[in-house]
Amino acid sequence: MADLQLVDVSIRDGNQSLWGATGLRTGQILQIAPVLDRAGFRALDFTSSTHMGVAVRTHRENPWERIRLTHAATPHTPLQFIGTGFRFISWQTAHPEVMQLIYDRLVACGISRFIVLDPMHDMAAVRRTAAMIAAAGGQEIVGALTYTVSEVHDDPFYAGLAGEMAACPDITRVYVKDPAGLLTPERARTLIPAVRPSSPWFLQQSSCQRTRSATASEDSSPSCRHSRDSSRPSASSTWISTWTQVSPCAARLVCIRSARALAANTTGSACSAGGSNPT
């Protein structure tokens, strides 16, 4: 039987999709962080360069301190950073030495899991980025296959990309990223079987719709949870990340209720795996 693990995406993806990454301040994140850590998630989809820029411009907060404080509050749960190649905060290309410094500091502050995403599927850039993250000490590096619909983006195209990522020694996971919500069940029935032979340790779909859901291959071993392992995860194990859209008031209510539960030293959590929609 497949081992199912959960990745919470409410702090980064949910926050960004609902409020343009402006909805949560550091104090609010720190209120819910111990509850999320206690829930036993596989990882927390935590931040991106966009989030870090918004923290400065909108809230006048230190994004590096936010990472350090949340890492201290979630000692059992890896924090995840998603990036798009050689850029940081601005949409201009950054020098490789600048990017190396950024990855070094992200790891030093507490980020251990990285999503490597290049929308144009520039595999040379993907491999170089993965090598930088590995040199910085990143423990898990996940390669993203950005899904879209065209005459070019067929099954052999994605199978070839998956094969290249599988051959990269620094990439430990691969997933299909569907930011526009275009991937249908019918399309997945041919896409996933086409990709899996090229990458036997791959099994994932990530669909960004009004309701978020994803499945991906993961190794349930403790060594893979906290460190980069030379072995690939088995195709029979999966992790799932879910996020359900909620209103700003409802989300803040979740944080308040969870903080009160934590203060009362209860073991229950007001937040479900995907961020439940309280009535």
C-alpha positions as CSV (number, residue, x, y, z in Angstrom):
1,M,0.0,0.0,0.0
2,A,1.3,3.5,-0.9
3,D,2.5,5.7,2.0
4,L,0.6,9.0,1.9
5,Q,2.2,12.1,3.3
6,L,0.8,15.6,3.3
7,V,2.4,18.9,2.3
8,D,0.7,22.1,3.6
9,V,0.6,24.9,1.0
10,S,-1.6,27.5,2.8
11,I,1.2,29.8,4.0
12,R,2.8,30.3,0.6
13,D,0.4,29.3,-2.2
14,G,-2.8,29.9,-0.4
15,N,-1.6,33.3,0.9
16,Q,-0.3,34.3,-2.6
17,S,-3.4,33.1,-4.5
18,L,-5.9,34.7,-2.1
19,W,-4.1,38.0,-1.2
20,G,-1.2,38.4,-3.5
21,A,1.1,37.2,-0.7
22,T,0.0,40.2,1.5
23,G,-2.4,38.4,3.8
24,L,-0.1,37.0,6.4
25,R,2.4,38.8,8.6
26,T,5.2,37.1,10.5
27,G,3.4,37.2,13.8
28,Q,0.4,35.5,12.3
29,I,2.6,32.8,10.8
30,L,4.3,32.2,14.1
31,Q,1.0,31.7,15.8
32,I,0.0,28.8,13.6
33,A,3.6,27.4,13.0
34,P,3.8,25.2,16.1
35,V,0.4,23.7,15.3
36,L,1.5,22.9,11.7
37,D,4.7,21.4,13.0
38,R,2.7,19.2,15.4
39,A,0.4,18.0,12.7
40,G,3.2,16.0,11.1
41,F,3.2,17.4,7.6
42,R,5.9,16.1,5.1
43,A,6.9,19.8,4.5
44,L,5.5,23.3,4.5
45,D,5.4,25.2,1.2
46,F,6.7,28.3,2.9
47,T,8.0,31.1,0.8
48,S,9.3,32.4,-2.5
49,S,11.2,35.5,-3.6
50,T,7.9,37.2,-4.3
51,H,6.8,36.6,-0.8
52,M,10.0,37.9,0.6
53,G,9.7,41.1,-1.5
54,V,6.1,41.6,-0.4
55,A,7.2,41.2,3.3
56,V,9.5,44.2,2.9
57,R,7.4,46.4,0.6
58,T,4.0,45.9,2.2
59,H,4.6,45.0,5.9
60,R,8.1,46.4,6.4
61,E,9.2,43.1,7.8
62,N,12.5,41.2,7.6
63,P,11.8,38.1,5.4
64,W,15.1,36.5,6.5
65,E,14.0,36.8,10.2
66,R,10.6,35.3,9.2
67,I,12.4,32.2,7.9
68,R,14.6,31.9,10.9
69,L,11.8,32.3,13.4
70,T,9.5,29.9,11.6
71,H,12.3,27.3,11.3
72,A,12.8,27.5,15.0
73,A,9.0,27.1,15.6
74,T,8.8,24.1,13.2
75,P,11.9,21.9,14.1
76,H,10.3,18.7,12.8
77,T,8.9,20.0,9.5
78,P,11.1,21.1,6.5
79,L,10.4,24.5,5.0
80,Q,10.1,24.8,1.2
81,F,11.2,27.6,-1.1
82,I,10.1,27.8,-4.7
83,G,12.1,29.8,-7.2
84,T,12.1,30.5,-11.0
85,G,15.7,30.3,-12.1
86,F,18.2,33.1,-12.0
87,R,16.1,35.8,-10.5
88,F,15.3,37.0,-7.0
89,I,12.4,39.4,-6.1
90,S,12.9,41.5,-9.3
91,W,12.1,40.0,-12.7
92,Q,15.6,40.8,-14.0
93,T,18.2,38.1,-14.3
94,A,20.6,38.0,-11.4
95,H,24.3,37.2,-11.5
96,P,25.1,33.6,-10.7
97,E,27.2,34.7,-7.7
98,V,24.3,36.7,-6.3
99,M,22.1,33.6,-6.7
100,Q,24.6,31.4,-4.9
101,L,24.7,33.9,-2.1
102,I,20.9,33.9,-1.9
103,Y,20.7,30.1,-1.7
104,D,23.5,30.0,0.9
105,R,21.6,32.4,3.1
106,L,18.2,30.6,2.5
107,V,19.8,27.3,3.8
108,A,21.5,29.1,6.7
109,C,18.2,30.6,7.8
110,G,16.3,27.3,7.7
111,I,15.1,26.4,4.2
112,S,15.9,22.8,3.4
113,R,13.5,21.9,0.5
114,F,13.6,23.7,-2.9
115,I,11.4,23.7,-6.0
116,V,13.5,24.4,-9.1
117,L,11.2,25.9,-11.8
118,D,12.0,27.2,-15.2
119,P,8.8,28.0,-17.2
120,M,10.7,27.8,-20.5
121,H,12.2,24.4,-19.5
122,D,15.7,25.6,-19.9
123,M,17.3,22.4,-18.6
124,A,20.8,23.9,-18.5
125,A,19.5,26.6,-16.2
126,V,17.6,24.0,-14.1
127,R,20.7,21.9,-13.7
128,R,22.9,24.9,-12.8
129,T,20.3,26.1,-10.3
130,A,20.1,22.6,-8.7
131,A,23.9,22.5,-8.4
132,M,23.9,25.8,-6.7
133,I,21.3,24.7,-4.2
134,A,23.1,21.5,-3.5
135,A,26.4,23.4,-3.0
136,A,24.5,25.6,-0.5
137,G,23.4,22.5,1.5
138,G,19.8,22.1,0.3
139,Q,18.5,18.8,1.5
140,E,15.7,18.2,-1.1
141,I,15.7,19.6,-4.6
142,V,12.5,19.1,-6.6
143,G,12.4,19.7,-10.4
144,A,9.2,21.1,-11.8
145,L,7.7,20.2,-15.2
146,T,5.5,23.2,-16.1
147,Y,2.4,21.9,-17.8
148,T,0.6,23.7,-20.7
149,V,-1.3,22.9,-23.8
150,S,0.2,23.2,-27.3
151,E,1.3,21.1,-30.2
152,V,4.8,21.0,-28.8
153,H,3.9,20.0,-25.2
154,D,3.0,16.4,-25.8
155,D,3.8,13.2,-23.9
156,P,7.2,12.6,-25.5
157,F,8.2,16.3,-24.7
158,Y,7.5,15.9,-21.0
159,A,9.0,12.4,-20.9
160,G,12.2,13.8,-22.3
161,L,12.3,16.5,-19.7
162,A,11.6,14.0,-16.9
163,G,14.5,11.9,-18.2
164,E,16.9,14.8,-18.1
165,M,15.8,15.7,-14.6
166,A,16.2,12.1,-13.5
167,A,19.7,12.1,-14.9
168,C,20.7,15.2,-12.9
169,P,22.5,14.1,-9.7
170,D,21.3,17.1,-7.7
171,I,17.5,16.7,-8.4
172,T,15.9,14.3,-5.9
173,R,12.2,14.7,-6.9
174,V,10.2,15.7,-10.0
175,Y,6.6,16.9,-10.3
176,V,4.2,18.3,-12.9
177,K,3.3,21.8,-12.1
178,D,0.0,22.9,-13.5
179,P,-0.3,26.7,-12.6
180,A,-3.2,27.4,-14.9
181,G,-5.3,24.4,-13.9
182,L,-5.2,23.0,-17.5
183,L,-4.4,19.3,-16.7
184,T,-7.5,17.2,-16.9
185,P,-7.9,13.6,-15.7
186,E,-8.1,12.4,-19.3
187,R,-4.9,14.2,-20.2
188,A,-3.2,12.8,-17.1
189,R,-4.0,9.2,-18.1
190,T,-1.5,9.5,-21.0
191,L,0.9,12.0,-19.5
192,I,1.8,10.2,-16.3
193,P,2.4,6.8,-17.9
194,A,4.6,8.5,-20.5
195,V,6.7,10.3,-17.9
196,R,7.1,7.4,-15.4
197,P,9.4,5.2,-17.5
198,S,11.8,8.1,-18.0
199,S,11.8,8.7,-14.3
200,P,10.9,5.6,-12.3
201,W,10.8,7.5,-9.0
202,F,8.3,10.0,-10.3
203,L,4.6,10.2,-9.6
204,Q,3.0,13.6,-9.2
205,Q,0.4,16.0,-10.3
206,S,0.1,19.6,-9.0
207,S,-3.0,21.5,-10.2
208,C,-3.5,25.1,-9.3
209,Q,-7.3,25.7,-9.5
210,R,-9.8,27.3,-7.2
211,T,-9.1,24.2,-5.0
212,R,-5.5,23.1,-4.9
213,S,-4.4,19.5,-4.9
214,A,-1.3,17.5,-5.8
215,T,0.2,14.1,-5.6
216,A,3.8,13.2,-5.8
217,S,6.4,10.4,-5.2
218,E,8.1,10.5,-1.8
219,D,10.3,8.2,0.3
220,S,8.9,7.7,3.7
221,S,12.3,6.8,5.2
222,P,13.6,9.2,8.0
223,S,16.8,9.7,6.1
224,C,14.9,11.2,3.2
225,R,12.8,13.4,5.5
226,H,15.7,15.4,6.8
227,S,18.6,14.9,4.4
228,R,19.5,14.6,0.7
229,D,19.7,10.9,0.0
230,S,21.6,9.4,-2.9
231,S,18.8,6.9,-3.5
232,R,15.6,7.8,-5.4
233,P,12.2,7.5,-3.8
234,S,10.1,4.5,-4.6
235,A,7.3,4.8,-7.2
236,S,4.9,3.1,-4.8
237,S,5.0,5.9,-2.2
238,T,3.2,9.2,-2.6
239,W,2.7,12.5,-0.9
240,I,-0.3,14.7,-1.3
241,S,-0.6,18.4,-0.8
242,T,-4.0,20.1,-0.6
243,W,-5.3,23.6,-0.1
244,T,-8.9,24.7,0.0
245,Q,-9.7,28.4,-0.7
246,V,-11.1,30.3,2.3
247,S,-11.9,33.9,2.9
248,P,-9.4,36.2,4.7
249,C,-11.7,36.4,7.8
250,A,-12.0,32.6,7.9
251,A,-8.3,32.1,7.5
252,R,-7.5,34.5,10.3
253,L,-10.2,32.7,12.4
254,V,-8.3,29.5,11.9
255,C,-5.1,31.1,13.1
256,I,-6.8,32.5,16.2
257,R,-8.5,29.2,17.1
258,S,-5.3,27.3,16.6
259,A,-3.3,29.7,18.7
260,R,-5.9,29.4,21.5
261,A,-5.8,25.6,21.2
262,L,-2.0,25.7,21.5
263,A,-2.1,28.0,24.5
264,A,-4.5,25.6,26.2
265,N,-2.0,22.8,25.5
266,T,-4.4,20.8,23.5
267,T,-3.5,18.3,20.9
268,G,-6.2,19.2,18.4
269,S,-5.6,21.4,15.5
270,A,-8.1,23.9,14.0
271,C,-6.3,23.6,10.7
272,S,-6.8,20.5,8.5
273,A,-4.3,19.2,6.0
274,G,-5.5,21.6,3.4
275,G,-6.7,24.5,5.5
276,S,-10.3,23.7,6.3
277,N,-13.1,26.1,5.4
278,P,-14.8,26.9,8.7
279,T,-18.4,28.0,8.7
